[in-house]
Amino acid sequence: MLDFKNKVSEIISAAVLAAYPDSGLDAQAVFDMLEYPPDAEMGDVALPCFKLSKVLRAAPPKIAETIVSGLSGNDDLFTATSAGGYINLKVADKYLVSGVLEVAEEKGESYGSFDFGEGKTVVLDYSSPNTSKPFHIGHLGTTVIGHSLKLLHEFCGYNCIGINHLGDWGTQNGKQIVAFKRWGNKEEVEAKGCDGLVELYVKFHEEAEKDPSLNDEARAEFKKMEEHDPENIELWKWFLDISLKEYKVTYDQLGITFDHYLGESFYTDKMPAQVQLLRDKGLLKIDDGASIVDLEEYGMPPCLILKKDGSTLYPTRDIAAAVYRKNTFNFDKCIYVTSAGQSLHFAQWFKVMELMGYDWVGELSHVPYGTVSIGGAKLATRTGNVVLLKDLFAQAIEKVNAVIEEKNPELEDRDAVAEAVGVGAVVFHYLYNSRIKDINFIMDNALSFEGATGPYAQYTYARTCSILEKAGDTALAGGNITMAEEGDLLRAVAKFPERVLQAMDDSEPSVITRYIIELATAFNRFYHNCPINTAEDAAVKAFRLRLTKVCGNVLKTALGLICIKAPKKI
């Protein structure tokens, strides 16, 4: 509806200025006031006149009637009625064909895209798991939200650089080294992969409960890493290789690639310069042996830069990473997708960078998301309270395979389809609600194939492909709207560009996820009520095939924007 709203804003603005010359109401002001009525029967778009009452010195119903009387001659675009202080606009069928269907046909899979990002670079920092730990459901948020934001930015013309900022440097690595040296076996770890490493990590925390001195030992081992101890560096690299091998299996299932794997360790030689700058600026203070930046006057706790033993922390690495990325990629935006629990951390080091004099700090932004719990219990690798993503995907794929076995056992590329639908079900379930919302993960809900789900959307796309395949070489040209469901489907298609902008502006992939269900529902209503390949009239058949093709293109594009594949057959 974006193009429609722009057009009617110009027309209404002109009508207002004709009736109220001193109002100064321009098209942008009208556009900002437009809203969608709660009931489609009222119209497609509405202008509430209540805000105009004070400026125009008239009652809202009178204003609405006056403006509507000046909107004649636009029948090819809309019909307008006034009701209770509202101007209700109904999109004309002619515009739905020329301004929506034909435009969507011409643009194909680029329909809904924009070019305002051309010439600009966005760096996105997402996924970023801690090494030596397998992917669990808690990692899904940063991974799919982050990649969806990357895809949305690319769809709007930006040059995007995806960075996996691996958590490969810190005290947790010291814990892993202690655990391996005390209880590990190389052959067993090689055989088990990340599972073997996490078993050792959990054991470390169990033993540290009994013997707290193990934590000091872990800090000492990490300090040795920072001093480039050969044995510890060799173990660290081995743990990293095991981790990356497993992570890339999951990324392949999600269809995700990164431009760079630059973990925290990459910035070890870049941190001293930033620490020195903090000293030179007089920002560092010693507090109980540790080096901090005092942020009390900004309403925040102190930002810890160096521990007592001189080892670095997350803020130190993040500052060094931001400076490196600005110098290397000259970004216009740098987006960090992490849990809402890290919001204070980002606020602190963003403020520290501002105090350091980096005038581009406003280009950094944190996109937080809610927590995931299981049965109300917080996820924690150290206690073993996790649902591994590979196990969840395997269960979903197995369920899809069972459905295929029952419904379509001869399906081509069955394994690939089962993976696309199974993984898609989990991702769609996660991205359906606002990213900031906390999720109590219930396995049965995630794997449900009923209602507003990924499989429902994917099956709808496959249905459009099947209809077009059966149509063969039917010419897709001509025709007009003859049934309400056809117009309703085009109204749903018309909303896609606006939903893309909304998802971009709000960093909110769920806008696309919910739109997909809206579009799929509109198509299935159209499919059930409007014969397509069996339509008796050739022009009607051709027109409905055009609608089917456009809807399929938009569904495929929208699914792609939330990291979900669209098989042609299910």
C-alpha positions in Angstrom: 0.0 0.0 0.0 3.0 2.3 0.1 2.6 3.6 -3.4 -1.1 4.0 -3.0 -0.7 5.9 0.3 1.8 8.2 -1.4 -0.6 9.0 -4.2 -3.6 9.6 -2.0 -1.5 11.8 0.4 -0.8 14.1 -2.5 -4.5 14.2 -3.5 -5.8 14.7 0.0 -3.3 17.4 0.7 -4.4 19.3 -2.4 -8.1 18.9 -1.4 -7.4 20.2 2.2 -5.4 23.2 0.9 -8.3 24.0 -1.6 -10.8 23.9 1.2 -8.6 25.4 4.0 -5.9 27.5 2.3 -4.2 28.5 5.6 -3.9 24.9 6.9 -0.4 24.3 5.5 -1.1 20.5 5.4 1.4 18.9 3.1 1.5 15.4 1.7 4.0 14.1 4.2 1.8 15.2 7.1 -1.2 13.4 5.5 0.9 10.3 4.9 1.9 10.2 8.6 -1.7 10.4 9.7 -3.0 7.5 7.5 -3.8 4.3 9.2 -5.4 0.9 8.5 -9.0 0.5 9.7 -9.6 -2.3 12.2 -12.4 -3.7 9.9 -11.7 -4.1 6.2 -15.3 -3.4 5.5 -14.6 0.3 6.4 -12.0 0.6 3.7 -8.3 -0.1 3.0 -6.8 3.1 4.4 -8.3 5.8 6.7 -7.5 9.4 7.6 -8.7 10.4 11.1 -9.6 14.0 11.1 -9.5 14.6 14.8 -5.9 15.9 14.8 -7.0 18.5 12.2 -9.9 19.8 14.3 -7.8 22.4 16.2 -5.9 23.6 13.2 -8.8 23.9 10.9 -11.3 25.1 13.6 -14.0 22.7 12.7 -15.6 19.5 13.9 -13.9 16.2 12.6 -17.1 15.0 10.9 -17.5 18.3 9.1 -13.8 18.3 8.0 -14.1 14.7 6.7 -17.2 15.6 4.7 -15.6 18.8 3.3 -12.4 16.9 2.2 -14.3 14.0 0.7 -16.4 16.5 -1.4 -13.1 17.6 -3.0 -11.8 14.2 -3.9 -14.0 13.5 -6.9 -12.4 12.5 -10.2 -10.1 9.8 -8.7 -12.3 6.7 -9.4 -9.4 4.9 -11.0 -7.5 5.1 -7.8 -10.0 5.0 -4.9 -13.5 5.7 -3.6 -13.8 7.9 -0.5 -16.5 8.1 2.1 -16.7 10.0 5.4 -17.9 8.4 8.6 -17.7 9.8 12.2 -14.7 12.0 11.6 -12.8 9.5 9.4 -12.2 9.5 5.7 -12.3 5.9 4.5 -10.6 5.0 1.3 -11.2 1.9 -0.8 -8.6 1.0 -3.4 -10.1 0.8 -6.9 -9.9 -2.5 -8.7 -8.3 -0.7 -11.7 -5.4 0.4 -9.5 -5.0 -3.1 -7.9 -4.3 -4.4 -11.4 -2.2 -1.5 -12.8 -0.5 -0.3 -9.7 0.0 -3.6 -7.9 -0.2 -6.7 -10.1 1.5 -5.2 -13.1 4.2 -3.6 -11.0 4.8 -6.9 -9.1 5.0 -8.8 -12.4 7.5 -6.4 -13.8 9.8 -6.5 -10.8 9.5 -10.3 -10.2 11.4 -11.4 -7.1 12.8 -7.9 -6.6 9.3 -6.6 -5.8 9.3 -5.0 -2.4 13.0 -4.0 -2.6 14.5 -0.6 -2.3 17.7 1.2 -3.4 18.1 3.8 -0.6 21.0 1.8 0.8 23.1 2.0 -2.3 26.6 3.3 -1.6 26.3 2.6 2.1 27.9 -0.2 4.1 26.5 -2.1 7.1 28.5 -4.4 9.3 26.4 -6.9 11.2 27.8 -8.8 14.2 25.6 -11.8 15.0 25.5 -15.5 16.0 28.9 -15.4 17.7 28.7 -18.5 19.8 31.3 -19.3 22.5 33.7 -21.9 21.2 33.9 -25.4 22.7 30.1 -25.3 23.2 27.5 -26.7 20.7 24.7 -24.7 19.3 21.6 -24.7 21.5 18.2 -23.1 21.1 19.5 -20.0 22.9 21.8 -19.3 20.0 19.0 -19.4 17.4 17.9 -15.9 18.2 21.1 -14.0 17.4 21.7 -16.2 14.4 18.4 -15.9 12.6 17.5 -12.4 13.7 21.0 -11.2 12.7 21.0 -12.9 9.3 17.5 -11.8 8.6 18.5 -8.2 9.3 21.5 -8.7 6.9 19.1 -10.0 4.2 16.7 -7.1 4.7 19.5 -4.5 4.4 20.8 -6.2 1.2 17.2 -6.1 -0.1 17.3 -2.3 0.5 20.5 -1.9 -1.4 23.1 -1.8 1.3 26.5 -3.4 1.0 26.4 -5.8 4.0 29.3 -7.5 5.8 28.3 -10.3 8.2 30.8 -11.0 11.0 30.8 -14.0 13.3 32.4 -12.5 16.4 33.3 -15.9 18.0 33.6 -16.0 21.7 37.0 -17.7 21.5 39.0 -15.6 24.0 38.4 -15.3 27.8 38.3 -17.1 31.1 35.9 -19.8 29.7 38.8 -20.9 27.5 40.9 -21.2 30.7 38.2 -23.4 32.2 38.1 -25.6 29.1 41.9 -26.1 29.2 41.8 -27.0 32.9 39.1 -29.5 32.3 40.9 -31.1 29.4 44.2 -31.3 31.2 42.6 -32.8 34.3 40.0 -35.2 32.9 40.2 -35.1 29.1 41.2 -37.6 26.5 42.1 -36.5 23.0 40.7 -39.5 21.1 37.4 -39.3 23.0 37.1 -35.6 22.3 37.9 -36.1 18.6 35.2 -38.7 18.5 32.5 -36.7 20.3 33.4 -33.3 18.9 31.6 -30.4 20.7 29.7 -32.8 22.8 32.9 -34.0 24.3 34.1 -30.5 25.0 30.9 -29.5 26.7 30.9 -32.6 28.9 34.3 -31.4 30.2 33.0 -27.9 30.6 30.0 -29.1 32.7 32.4 -31.3 34.7 34.6 -28.3 35.5 31.7 -26.4 37.0 30.5 -29.4 39.0 34.0 -29.8 40.4 34.5 -26.0 41.0 31.4 -26.1 43.2 33.4 -28.4 45.5 36.8 -26.8 44.9 36.6 -23.1 44.1 40.3 -22.9 43.6 39.7 -24.4 40.1 38.4 -20.9 39.1 41.8 -19.4 40.0 43.5 -22.1 38.0 41.3 -21.3 35.0 42.1 -17.6 35.2 45.8 -18.5 35.3 45.5 -20.7 32.3 43.8 -17.9 30.4 46.5 -15.5 31.4 49.0 -17.9 30.0 47.0 -17.9 26.7 47.3 -14.1 26.6 51.1 -14.5 27.1 51.1 -16.9 24.1 52.0 -20.1 26.0 52.6 -22.6 23.2 50.8 -25.6 24.9 47.7 -23.5 25.7 47.6 -21.9 22.3 47.8 -25.3 20.6 44.9 -26.6 22.7 42.9 -23.4 22.0 43.3 -23.8 18.3 42.3 -27.4 18.5 39.1 -26.6 20.4 38.4 -23.8 17.9 38.7 -26.2 14.9 36.3 -28.7 16.5 33.8 -26.0 17.2 33.9 -24.4 13.7 33.4 -27.8 12.1 30.2 -28.4 14.0 28.9 -24.8 13.7 29.2 -24.9 9.9 26.9 -27.9 9.7 24.2 -25.8 11.4 24.9 -22.8 9.3 24.5 -24.9 6.2 21.1 -26.1 7.4 20.0 -22.5 7.8 21.5 -21.4 4.5 23.7 -18.9 6.4 27.2 -17.8 5.4 29.5 -15.2 7.0 31.9 -12.9 5.3 34.3 -13.1 8.2 34.9 -15.3 11.2 36.8 -12.8 13.4 36.6 -13.9 17.0 37.6 -12.1 20.1 41.2 -13.5 19.7 41.7 -11.6 16.5 41.8 -8.3 18.5 44.4 -9.3 21.1 47.1 -7.2 19.4 44.7 -4.4 18.8 43.6 -3.9 22.4 46.8 -2.3 23.9 46.5 0.8 21.6 42.9 1.4 22.9 43.9 0.8 26.5 46.7 3.3 26.0 44.3 5.9 24.5 42.1 5.5 27.6 45.1 6.2 29.7 46.1 9.2 27.6 42.6 10.6 27.8 42.7 10.3 31.6 39.7 8.0 31.6 41.3 4.9 33.3 41.1 4.6 37.1 42.4 1.9 39.3 39.8 0.3 41.5 40.9 -2.5 43.8 43.7 -3.3 41.4 41.5 -3.4 38.3 41.4 -0.7 35.5 38.0 0.9 35.1 36.2 3.8 33.4 33.9 5.5 35.9 30.4 6.0 34.4 28.6 7.1 37.6 27.7 10.5 36.2 26.0 8.8 33.3 23.9 6.6 35.5 25.8 3.4 34.9 28.2 1.1 36.8 31.9 1.4 36.0 33.1 -0.2 32.8 35.8 -2.8 33.6 38.7 -2.6 31.1 41.5 -4.7 32.7 41.3 -7.2 35.5 43.7 -7.1 38.4 46.1 -9.4 36.6 46.0 -7.2 33.5 44.0 -9.6 31.4 41.3 -8.1 29.1 37.5 -8.3 29.2 34.6 -8.1 26.8 34.5 -4.2 26.7 38.3 -4.1 25.9 37.8 -6.5 22.9 34.6 -4.8 21.7 36.2 -1.4 21.6 39.2 -2.7 19.7 36.8 -4.6 17.3 34.7 -1.5 16.6 37.7 0.6 15.8 39.1 -2.1 13.5 35.8 -2.5 11.7 35.5 1.3 11.1 39.0 1.5 9.8 38.7 -1.6 7.6 35.1 -1.4 6.3 34.3 2.3 6.8 30.7 1.3 7.7 27.7 3.6 7.9 26.1 1.3 10.5 27.4 -1.4 12.7 24.7 -3.6 14.2 25.2 -6.0 17.1 22.5 -8.6 17.7 22.8 -10.1 21.2 20.4 -10.9 24.1 18.7 -8.1 26.0 20.8 -9.2 29.0 23.8 -7.5 27.4 22.1 -4.1 27.0 24.0 -2.5 29.9 27.3 -3.9 28.5 26.7 -2.2 25.2 25.5 1.1 26.7 28.7 1.1 28.8 31.3 0.6 26.1 29.4 2.8 23.6 29.6 5.6 26.2 33.3 4.8 26.8 34.0 5.1 23.1 32.2 8.5 23.0 34.4 9.7 25.9 37.5 8.4 23.9 36.5 10.9 21.2 35.2 8.5 18.5 32.7 10.8 16.8 31.2 7.9 14.8 29.9 6.1 17.9 26.4 7.0 16.9 26.7 4.6 14.0 26.9 1.6 16.4 23.6 0.1 17.5 22.6 -2.8 19.7 19.6 -5.0 18.6 18.5 -6.9 21.7 16.2 -10.0 21.8 14.5 -11.8 24.7 15.6 -14.9 26.6 14.8 -18.5 25.9 14.0 -20.8 28.7 12.9 -24.5 28.9 10.1 -25.2 31.3 10.8 -21.8 32.9 14.4 -22.7 33.6 17.2 -20.5 32.1 19.5 -22.1 29.6 23.0 -22.7 30.8 25.7 -24.8 29.2 27.6 -25.1 32.5 24.6 -27.1 34.0 23.8 -29.0 30.9 20.3 -27.4 30.8 20.2 -27.0 27.0 18.3 -28.2 23.9 20.9 -28.7 21.2 19.9 -27.1 17.9 21.1 -30.1 16.0 18.8 -32.4 18.0 15.9 -30.1 17.6 16.4 -29.9 13.8 16.8 -33.6 13.7 13.5 -34.1 15.4 11.7 -31.7 13.1 13.2 -33.3 10.0 12.2 -36.7 11.2 8.6 -35.5 11.7 8.5 -34.0 8.2 9.9 -37.2 6.8 7.1 -39.2 8.4 4.5 -36.8 6.9 6.1 -37.2 3.5 6.2 -40.9 3.8 2.4 -40.9 4.5 1.4 -38.2 2.0 3.9 -38.1 -0.8 6.5 -41.0 -0.6 7.7 -40.6 -4.2 8.7 -36.9 -3.6 11.9 -36.0 -5.4 14.8 -34.7 -3.3 12.9 -35.9 -0.3 15.7 -35.5 2.2 16.5 -31.9 1.1 12.7 -31.0 1.3 12.4 -32.6 4.8 15.4 -30.6 6.0 14.1 -27.3 4.5 10.6 -27.8 6.0 11.8 -29.2 9.4 14.4 -26.5 9.9 12.0 -23.8 8.5 9.4 -24.9 11.1 11.7 -24.2 14.0 13.0 -20.9 12.6 9.5 -19.6 11.7 8.2 -20.5 15.2 11.1 -18.5 16.7 10.7 -15.5 14.5 6.9 -15.3 14.7 6.8 -13.1 17.8 8.5 -9.8 18.6 12.3 -10.4 19.0 12.3 -8.7 22.5 9.7 -11.1 23.8 11.0 -13.8 26.2 10.2 -17.3 25.0 9.5 -20.4 27.1 10.4 -23.0 24.6 8.0 -25.8 24.3 9.1 -28.5 21.9 5.6 -29.6 20.8 4.7 -26.0 19.8 7.9 -25.5 17.8 7.3 -28.7 15.8 3.6 -28.2 15.3 2.6 -28.1 11.6 -0.9 -26.6 12.3 -2.0 -23.0 12.0 0.4 -20.0 11.5 3.5 -22.1 10.9 6.5 -22.3 8.5 5.2 -25.5 6.9 1.8 -23.9 6.2 3.6 -21.0 4.4 6.0 -23.3 2.5 3.2 -25.5 1.5 1.3 -22.5 0.1 4.3 -21.6 -2.0 4.5 -25.1 -3.3 0.8 -25.0 -4.1 1.4 -21.9 -6.3 4.2 -23.8 -8.1 2.0 -26.8 -8.7 -0.8 -24.7 -10.1 1.6 -22.9 -12.5 3.2 -26.2 -13.6 -0.2 -27.7 -14.4 -1.1 -24.6 -16.4 1.7 -25.4 -18.8 2.3 -22.7 -21.4 -0.9 -20.8 -20.8 -0.3 -17.1 -21.6 -0.2 -15.0 -18.5 -1.8 -11.9 -19.8 -5.0 -9.9 -19.6 -8.0 -10.3 -17.4 -9.5 -8.2 -14.6 -10.8 -8.6 -11.0 -14.1 -10.5 -11.0 -14.3 -11.8 -7.4 -13.6 -10.2 -4.0 -10.9 -12.8 -3.1 -8.9 -11.7 -6.1 -8.9 -8.1 -5.0 -8.1 -9.1 -1.4 -5.1 -11.1 -2.5 -3.7 -8.1 -4.4 -4.3 -5.9 -1.3 -2.1 -8.4 0.6 0.5 -8.3 -2.1 0.5 -4.5 -2.1 1.5 -4.4 1.6 4.8 -6.2 1.1 7.1 -3.2 0.4 5.7 -1.4 3.4 6.3 -4.4 5.6 9.9 -4.6 4.4 10.4 -0.9 5.4 8.8 -1.6 8.8 10.9 -4.6 9.5 14.0 -2.6 8.5 13.1 0.5 10.6 12.2 -1.6 13.7 15.0 -4.3 13.2 12.0 -6.7 13.6 11.9 -9.8 11.3 8.6 -10.9 12.9 7.0 -8.2 10.8 7.9 -10.3 7.7 6.9 -13.6 9.4 3.4 -12.4 10.2 3.0 -10.8 6.8 3.8 -14.2 5.3 0.9 -15.8 7.1 -1.4 -12.9 6.1 -0.4 -13.4 2.4 -0.6 -17.2 2.6 -4.1 -17.0 4.2 -5.3 -14.6 1.5 -4.0 -16.9 -1.3 -5.6 -20.0 0.2 -8.9 -18.2 0.5 -8.6 -17.2 -3.2 -7.5 -20.7 -4.1 -10.6 -22.3 -2.5 -13.1 -19.8 -3.8 -11.8 -19.0 -7.2 -11.2 -21.8 -9.7 -7.9 -21.3 -11.4 -6.9 -23.9 -13.9 -10.5 -25.1 -14.1 -11.9 -21.7 -14.8 -14.2 -21.8 -17.9 -13.3 -18.4 -19.2 -9.8 -18.2 -20.6 -9.3 -14.6 -19.6 -10.4 -15.4 -16.0 -8.0 -18.3 -15.9 -5.1 -16.3 -17.2 -5.7 -13.5 -14.7 -5.9 -15.9 -11.8 -2.7 -17.6 -12.9 -1.1 -14.1 -13.0 -2.2 -13.6 -9.4 -0.8 -17.1 -8.5 2.6 -16.4 -9.9 2.9 -13.0 -8.2 1.8 -14.4 -4.9 4.3 -17.2 -5.2 7.1 -14.8 -6.0 6.4 -12.7 -3.0 6.0 -15.7 -0.7 9.4 -17.0 -1.8 11.1 -13.6 -1.4 9.5 -13.1 2.0 10.5 -16.6 3.3 14.0 -15.9 2.1 14.2 -12.7 4.1 13.7 -14.8 7.3 16.2 -17.5 6.5 13.6 -20.1 5.3 13.9 -22.1 2.0 11.0 -22.4 -0.3 10.8 -25.9 -1.9 8.7 -26.1 -5.1 7.3 -29.5 -4.1 6.4 -30.8 -0.7 
